[in-house]
Amino acid sequence: MDFNNEGAEVTILRLIITAVILWSTGAGAGEALTREMIRELMHRTDAASAQRDAAAIGGALASDFYKYIDVPSAGMPATARIDKQQYLRMIEKGWRKTDSYDYRRKDVVINLSPKGDSGESFSTIIETFDIDGRKMVSKVREYASYRLEEGRPVIVTIDSQTLVGDSTPGQ
């Protein structure tokens, strides 16, 4: 390349500007989280839930995963924060109590942070199951957060809100 002509100077200037823009936006600094990565992770965890596979769900959770759950009590309502292992034990215990189990997700919305280093989803989870011969339907609004951990998307937190009037014995 002839650096003594004006065209070469413009080309070099464009390369420098492009490099500065890529560096400042984080491009090239590692893979960014995408909506498709989150959708695929949801698909895998939904399939694992439908198959009652807690180990597969555990593989999708961040090392520092946590979830807040409501603790039923005779007194005041209480909320507890549970970690990854406690969460997995809780869902396994729940599945052992059910005779049949169906899991579906709908109304999914996925948002990404401007830098692409994290994301969140909002969706409705519908679980239908039998306990002691009674068919039950549970509908919750799930809020989940995501990030990349060792280059793979993981779920960092899950919060859920039972939809009023939607967790009832089925007909």
N, C-alpha and C positions, 0 to 999 in steps of 0.2 A: 504494500500500500504506500502510495506517495503522500507523505505527510506535508509536503510543501504546497499542496493545492487546497483551495477553499472547500471543495467537496469532501475531502478526507477530514478536515476539521469539523465540518457539520456532522459527519458520520460518527466521529469520536464523541462529540458533544451529545448526540442522541444516545449513544451507548452509555455514557456516564449518567445522563438523566434517567434512562430506563433502569439502570442499576440502583440509583438512589431511590426511585419510586418503589421498586421491588423490595428493597431493604426496609424502607419505611412502612410498607403495608404488611410486612411479615411474610410475603411470598418468598419461597425458597428457605424460610426458617423452619420448615417442617410442614407436615401435612395438616391441613385445617379440617375441622369437623364439618360434615355436610349433612344436608337433610336426608340424602339417600343413605348415608351411614346410619343415621338414627332410625330411619324406616326399616332397614335391614336388621338392626338390633332389636327393634320392636317385633318384627316378624319372627326372629329366632326365640325371643322370650315368650311370645304368645304361643308358639308351637310347643315350647317346653312346658308352659302352664297347662295347655290342653292335654299333654302327655304326663302331667304330674311329675316332671323331672326337675327336682330342686337343684341338683348338681349343675345342670345346664343353665339354670337361672343364676346360680352362684357365679358361674363363669362370666356372666354379663354385668356383674356388679363391681363397682370400684372397690379397691382395697379398704377405703375409709367410708364405704356406703353406710347410710343410716336412713331410718324411716321413723316418723312419729306415728304412734297409734293411740287410739282412745282405749283407756282401761276401764271396763265396766266396774262400777262399785255401787254400794248402797247409798253412799254419801254424795259428795260433790263429784262432778265429772273430772277425770284426771287424764293426762296425756303422758306417755312415756316415749323416750327415744330409744330405739333398739338398733343394734349394729347388724352387720351382714350375717353373722352366724345365728344370732337370735331370730332374725327375719326368716332365714331358711328353715330353722327348726319350727317356727310358728306356722309356715305354710305347709310343711310336711305333716305336722300334727293335724291341721285342718283337713288336709286331703285324706288322712287315715279315718276321719270321722264320717266321710261321705261315701255313699253307695254308688253314685254316678256324679259326673262332673262335666260341665260344658263351659267353655271360656270364649268370649268374643270381645273385640275392641271396635269402637266406631267413633265418629266425630273427631278425628285426629287433626290437631294443629301443631306444627313444629316451627319453632323460632330459633334463630342462631344469633350469637353475639356478633357485633360488628367485626371483631377480630377473627371470628371463626374458631375460638378456643373453647367455646362451650355452647350448649344449646338447651332447650327445654321443650317439653311436649305437654299437651293437654288432650285428654281423650276420655271417652266413657267406656268403662269396663262392665260387661254384663256376665255374671256367673250364675249358672243354673245348676243346682245340685240337690241330691236327696239325702236327708238325714233322718234316720229312724222311720223310713217310709213316707216322710213329708217332703214334697217338692218345694224348694226355696229358690227365690230369684233375688240376686243382689246386684244393684247398679250403683257404681261409684264414679265420681269424676276424679281421674288420676292426673296428678301433676308430677312430672319427672324432670330431673336435670341430668345433663350428660357432659362428658369431657373425653378427651383422649388420654389413655393411660398406657404407656409403653407402646404407643402407636396404634392402639385399637380403641374404638368407642366403648365407653362403659356408662352405666347408670350410677350417678352419684347419690341422688336422693329420690325418694318417692313419697309423695304426700297424697292423701285421698280424702274425699268428702263423700259420705253416703248421700245419695240423692233422696230427699225426703219423700217418704211414701213408696219408694221403689225397692225396698228390701223387705219383701213380704212373702208369706207362704204362697206358692204357686197354685194355680187352679187345675 
